[in-house]
């Protein structure tokens, strides 16, 4: 503006725009088209909101106090909503309702605050109170009471200048004072601490409410969770002492069933379905058993609601027939919600359990005794004979390396159709790495992320959890596992409990393997063990002592069993050769290649791959070198490029590969040959 000869300045002056207009727009975002915030000339601090003629009702609502009824703008009349049948009925909770009425009738500090876990029904309690007032089912002193729910979001939205939020809240309080018997309900009341405060200013919603709360002129009901109550609400003791705490606990399954019966008509009308008595009765039980990360009655209501939606969507278009929601429909929906195998929820996995031992023996060889004890413990748990507060089982798998300990865990999860979670304990050898499992302590990076172990089990509550090579873990991890094996739960650093009651806990260890593999003094004895069995090994006494030295008595005492895996014999190795060949043939099936093996080659591979110290791992390397590598060129450029058969044979003490391409097989099978 100092450059008078500028063309831009001439244009601005031609439009009547001054330096102050430009500065106001740059500094405050106020244009000349907006209602002027400052009136009465330059330098005046008089807000435009004080001049009623300058703003209409909508503009006043965006800025300071509304020109209309602030109760309509920033609150909702729950009693009026209840009279219009807009609130679901509340069954039970008579004790909490009576305690609320007692507090509201007090002369001073007549402000109840509901504190409880998410989903237990805190908001429903206030709505139920409003419904009772609307129906006249309250003492005479509360017949004319109105319950208003404060909309904190609407109260804050659009406030741009200092004083706008305060004006709105004061207008709401003034309007409430004009009512005959008002009660203000603030859901998530911890949000009033700091609400509307600018920077380091101390004037927030809580400080505006304190005088009215203290003298009893304003009756207020709050609701918040335990975590927010401890961390946020009680940080302002002057506010907290003006409220009387009412603990809202989780209802039992029986009480939840009564709540569902009261809501039944609403959900039937919404979805156009009917719920059977069995479905209503089992909803709370199923939700309590499988949805462990949530609370009743919320999770049971959600299950009932989603099952009704699923059945309604199955109905064919244009039909007016009312569908029926059965217990089977609830189980089907619950399997999806809880990420549980459907067979487990429906309880029809008995045939699978009956064949479990046979399936495992077909995959893992030479460990029949360990498999039998493992399957037996799982059957005991499924039969309901085990403490329901503990995991399905906690087992320590010991033995030499490469004998099938990890393989048993993988095949168990595969046969049962549940998730497989593996943690390599060699990654948790230092003390500070333990926090990765349950979460970092407060003040450290990643505190709000939770732990790897707790988060994995929370996402997959029905799983086989394998802690591989547990002896390499830091001793602090053993202490963490004590509560998992004893009480089936693990609490992370955020205070969130994780349910382990449907987890099969397997821990592998090579401790004692050196003692078990040590040969006895004197000549080796083959004759007492039958053909193909390994040399006689000493008794397990030394191995047991090694395990006792590493694991504390309290840890060993909480194990369901220690499963001892034997060293593999040459006879077992031949069966493992067949397994490797079957897996290879399955891999090549999509290339139309079939892999066969002769008896001589099977025996030769078993001999070359046999090592009582390292188990079956050397066999895998032998097959990689003698079978897979020669196959590679034939698959890419040779006889098996278009499919065929590869035969593994033995000649002169070495593995020999023979190939028959697909074209050769066609010629041999034609009538001319």
Residue pairs with C-beta under 8 A, 6 or more apart in sequence:
1 9
1 12
1 19
1 22
3 9
12 22
17 32
20 42
21 32
24 30
25 31
28 37
30 36
30 37
35 48
35 54
35 55
35 59
35 63
36 48
36 54
37 47
37 48
37 161
38 44
38 45
38 46
38 47
38 48
39 46
39 47
39 48
39 51
39 54
40 46
47 64
47 161
47 163
48 54
48 55
48 63
49 55
49 60
49 63
49 64
49 65
49 164
49 167
52 60
52 67
55 63
55 67
56 67
57 66
57 67
57 68
60 66
60 67
61 67
61 68
61 73
61 158
62 158
63 158
63 159
63 160
63 161
63 164
64 163
64 164
64 167
64 168
65 167
65 168
65 170
65 171
66 73
66 74
66 168
66 171
69 175
70 168
70 171
70 172
70 174
70 175
71 77
71 148
71 172
71 175
71 176
73 154
74 150
74 151
74 154
74 155
74 168
74 172
75 148
75 149
75 150
75 151
75 172
75 184
76 148
76 149
76 151
77 146
77 147
77 148
78 87
78 126
78 127
78 130
78 147
78 148
78 149
78 185
79 130
79 133
79 134
79 145
79 146
79 147
80 134
80 146
81 87
81 130
82 127
82 130
82 131
82 133
82 134
82 135
83 134
87 127
87 128
87 130
87 131
88 124
88 127
88 262
88 263
88 266
89 128
89 131
89 262
89 263
90 121
90 124
90 125
90 127
90 128
90 131
90 132
90 259
90 262
91 258
91 259
91 261
91 262
92 251
92 255
92 258
92 259
93 121
93 125
93 128
96 114
96 125
96 246
96 248
97 125
97 128
97 129
97 132
99 112
99 246
100 112
100 125
100 129
100 221
100 246
101 138
101 139
101 142
103 110
103 111
103 112
103 244
103 246
104 110
104 112
104 142
104 183
104 219
104 221
105 141
106 216
106 244
107 216
108 214
108 215
108 216
109 213
109 214
109 216
109 241
109 242
109 243
109 244
110 216
110 219
111 213
111 218
111 219
111 220
111 221
111 222
111 242
111 243
111 244
112 221
112 222
112 243
112 244
112 245
112 246
113 189
113 221
113 222
113 223
113 224
113 229
113 233
113 243
113 244
113 245
113 246
114 122
114 125
114 126
114 221
114 222
114 223
114 224
114 246
114 248
115 122
115 223
115 224
115 225
115 226
115 229
115 245
115 246
115 247
115 248
116 122
116 225
116 226
116 247
116 248
116 249
116 250
117 225
117 226
117 250
117 295
118 225
118 294
118 295
118 298
119 294
119 295
119 296
119 297
119 298
119 299
120 248
120 249
120 250
120 251
120 295
120 296
120 297
120 298
121 248
121 251
121 259
121 297
121 298
122 187
122 223
122 224
122 248
123 187
123 223
125 223
125 248
126 147
126 149
126 185
126 187
126 221
126 223
129 138
129 147
130 147
132 138
133 142
133 143
133 145
133 146
133 147
136 143
138 145
142 181
144 180
144 181
145 181
145 182
145 183
146 179
146 180
146 181
146 182
146 183
147 182
147 183
147 185
147 221
148 176
148 182
148 183
148 184
148 185
149 185
149 186
149 187
150 172
150 184
150 185
150 186
150 187
152 186
152 188
152 191
152 192
152 195
152 205
155 165
155 168
155 169
155 172
155 195
155 196
155 205
156 165
156 195
156 196
158 164
159 165
159 168
159 196
162 198
165 195
165 196
165 205
166 196
166 203
166 208
169 196
169 205
169 208
169 209
170 208
173 208
173 209
173 212
173 218
176 182
176 184
176 218
177 217
177 218
182 218
182 219
183 219
183 220
183 221
184 218
184 219
184 220
184 221
185 220
185 221
185 222
185 223
186 192
186 220
186 221
186 222
186 223
187 223
188 223
188 224
188 228
189 222
189 223
189 224
189 233
190 224
190 228
190 229
190 232
190 233
192 204
192 205
192 206
192 209
192 239
193 204
193 205
193 206
193 232
193 233
193 235
193 236
193 239
194 204
194 206
195 204
195 205
195 206
196 203
196 204
196 205
197 203
197 204
206 236
206 239
209 218
209 220
209 239
210 238
210 239
210 242
212 218
213 220
213 239
213 242
213 243
214 242
220 243
222 233
222 243
224 232
224 233
227 495
233 239
233 240
234 240
250 295
250 296
251 259
251 296
251 297
252 296
253 284
253 285
253 288
253 296
254 284
255 297
256 283
256 284
256 287
256 288
256 296
256 297
256 300
257 280
257 281
257 283
257 284
259 297
259 300
259 301
260 280
260 283
260 284
260 297
260 300
260 301
260 304
261 280
263 301
263 304
264 275
264 280
267 273
267 275
267 304
267 305
267 308
268 274
268 275
268 308
270 308
271 308
271 309
271 311
271 312
272 312
272 315
272 322
272 323
273 308
273 311
273 312
273 322
273 323
273 324
273 325
274 322
274 323
274 324
274 325
275 304
275 308
275 324
275 325
276 324
276 325
276 326
276 327
278 326
278 327
279 304
279 307
279 325
279 326
279 327
279 329
279 330
280 304
282 327
282 330
283 300
283 303
283 304
283 307
283 330
284 296
284 297
284 300
286 303
286 330
286 331
286 334
286 345
287 294
287 296
287 299
287 300
287 302
287 303
287 334
288 296
288 299
288 300
290 334
290 337
290 338
290 340
290 345
290 461
291 299
291 303
291 334
291 337
291 338
292 461
292 499
292 501
293 458
293 499
294 302
302 337
303 330
303 333
303 334
303 337
304 325
304 330
306 333
306 337
307 325
307 329
307 330
307 332
307 333
308 325
310 329
310 332
310 333
311 323
311 324
311 325
311 329
312 323
314 323
315 321
315 323
328 346
331 342
331 345
331 346
332 342
334 340
334 345
335 341
335 342
335 344
335 345
338 345
338 461
338 462
339 419
339 459
339 460
339 461
339 462
340 461
340 462
340 502
341 349
341 416
341 417
341 418
341 462
343 349
343 352
343 417
344 418
344 462
349 382
349 416
352 415
352 416
352 417
353 378
353 379
353 382
356 375
356 378
356 379
356 412
356 415
356 416
357 371
357 372
357 375
359 411
359 415
360 371
360 374
360 375
360 408
360 411
360 412
360 415
361 368
361 371
363 407
363 411
363 579
364 371
364 404
364 407
364 408
364 411
365 404
365 568
365 572
365 575
365 576
365 579
366 403
366 404
366 566
366 568
366 569
366 572
367 403
367 404
367 408
367 565
367 566
369 564
369 566
370 397
370 408
370 563
370 564
370 565
371 408
373 561
373 563
374 393
374 395
374 408
374 412
374 561
374 563
377 392
377 393
377 395
377 560
377 561
378 392
378 393
378 504
380 386
381 392
381 393
386 392
388 501
389 487
389 488
389 501
390 485
390 486
390 487
390 488
390 501
391 484
391 485
391 488
391 500
391 501
391 502
391 503
391 504
391 505
392 501
392 502
392 503
392 504
392 505
393 504
393 505
393 560
393 561
394 484
394 485
394 505
394 507
394 558
394 559
394 560
395 505
395 506
395 507
395 559
395 560
395 561
395 562
395 563
396 470
396 507
396 508
396 509
396 547
396 551
396 556
396 559
396 561
396 562
396 563
397 405
397 408
397 409
397 506
397 507
397 508
397 509
397 563
397 565
398 405
398 508
398 509
398 510
398 511
398 512
398 513
398 543
398 547
398 562
398 563
398 564
398 565
399 405
399 510
399 513
399 516
399 564
399 565
399 566
399 567
400 510
400 513
400 516
400 517
400 565
400 567
400 612
400 613
400 614
400 615
401 510
401 513
401 613
401 614
401 615
401 617
402 568
402 614
402 615
402 616
402 617
402 618
403 565
403 566
403 567
403 568
403 615
403 616
404 565
404 615
404 616
405 508
405 565
406 422
406 466
406 468
406 508
408 506
409 420
409 422
409 464
409 466
409 506
409 508
410 420
410 466
412 464
412 504
412 506
413 419
413 420
413 463
413 464
414 420
416 464
418 460
418 462
418 463
418 464
419 460
419 462
419 463
419 464
420 463
420 464
420 466
421 456
421 457
421 460
421 463
421 464
421 465
421 466
422 466
422 468
423 437
423 452
423 453
423 465
423 466
423 467
423 468
424 468
424 469
425 467
425 468
425 469
425 470
425 471
425 472
425 473
425 477
426 469
426 472
427 433
428 434
428 436
428 437
428 472
428 473
428 474
428 477
429 472
429 473
429 474
430 474
431 474
431 476
433 474
434 474
434 476
434 477
434 480
435 441
435 444
435 451
435 493
436 451
436 452
437 451
437 452
437 453
437 454
437 477
437 480
438 451
438 453
438 454
438 480
438 490
438 491
438 492
438 493
439 446
439 447
439 449
439 450
439 451
439 454
439 492
439 493
439 494
440 446
440 447
440 449
440 493
441 447
441 493
442 493
447 493
447 494
448 494
449 455
450 458
450 492
450 493
450 494
450 496
451 492
451 493
453 490
454 490
454 492
454 496
454 498
456 463
457 463
457 465
457 490
457 498
457 499
457 500
457 503
458 498
458 499
461 499
461 502
461 503
462 502
462 503
463 502
463 503
463 504
464 503
464 504
464 506
465 500
465 503
465 504
465 505
465 506
466 506
466 507
466 508
467 473
467 481
467 505
467 506
467 507
467 508
468 508
469 508
469 509
469 510
470 477
470 507
470 508
470 509
471 509
471 510
471 511
471 550
478 551
478 552
478 555
480 490
481 505
481 555
482 554
482 555
482 558
483 489
483 490
484 490
484 500
484 505
485 505
485 558
485 559
486 558
488 499
488 500
488 501
488 503
489 497
489 498
489 499
489 500
489 501
490 497
490 498
490 500
491 497
491 498
492 498
509 547
509 550
511 543
511 546
511 547
511 550
512 540
512 542
512 543
512 544
512 546
512 547
513 543
514 546
515 538
515 542
515 543
515 545
515 546
516 537
516 538
516 540
516 542
516 543
516 567
517 537
517 567
517 612
517 613
518 537
518 538
518 542
519 535
519 536
519 537
519 538
520 536
520 537
520 538
524 535
524 536
525 535
525 536
526 533
526 535
528 536
529 536
531 571
532 569
532 570
532 571
533 569
533 571
534 567
534 568
534 569
534 570
534 612
535 612
537 567
540 564
547 556
547 562
548 556
556 562
567 612
567 615
568 576
568 610
568 612
568 615
568 616
570 606
570 607
570 610
573 606
573 607
573 609
573 610
573 616
573 619
574 602
574 603
574 606
576 606
576 616
576 619
577 597
577 602
577 605
577 606
577 609
577 619
577 623
578 597
578 602
580 619
580 620
580 623
581 595
581 596
581 597
581 623
581 627
581 648
584 595
584 623
584 627
584 628
585 593
585 594
585 595
588 594
588 595
588 635
591 635
591 640
591 643
592 642
592 643
592 644
592 662
593 635
593 640
593 643
593 644
593 645
593 646
594 644
594 645
594 646
595 627
595 631
595 645
595 646
595 647
595 648
596 645
596 646
596 647
596 648
597 605
597 647
597 648
597 649
598 647
598 648
598 649
598 650
600 649
600 650
601 648
601 649
601 650
601 655
601 656
603 650
604 650
604 653
604 654
604 655
605 619
605 622
605 623
605 626
605 627
605 648
605 655
606 619
608 619
608 622
608 626
609 616
609 618
609 619
609 620
609 621
609 622
609 623
610 618
610 619
611 618
626 655
627 648
627 655
627 657
630 657
631 640
631 646
631 657
634 640
634 641
634 646
634 657
634 659
635 641
638 659
639 659
639 660
639 661
639 664
640 646
640 659
640 661
641 661
642 661
642 662
642 663
643 661
643 662
644 659
644 660
644 661
644 662
644 664
644 665
645 659
645 660
645 665
646 657
646 658
646 659
647 657
647 658
647 659
647 660
648 655
648 656
648 657
649 655
649 656
649 657
649 658
650 656
660 668
667 673
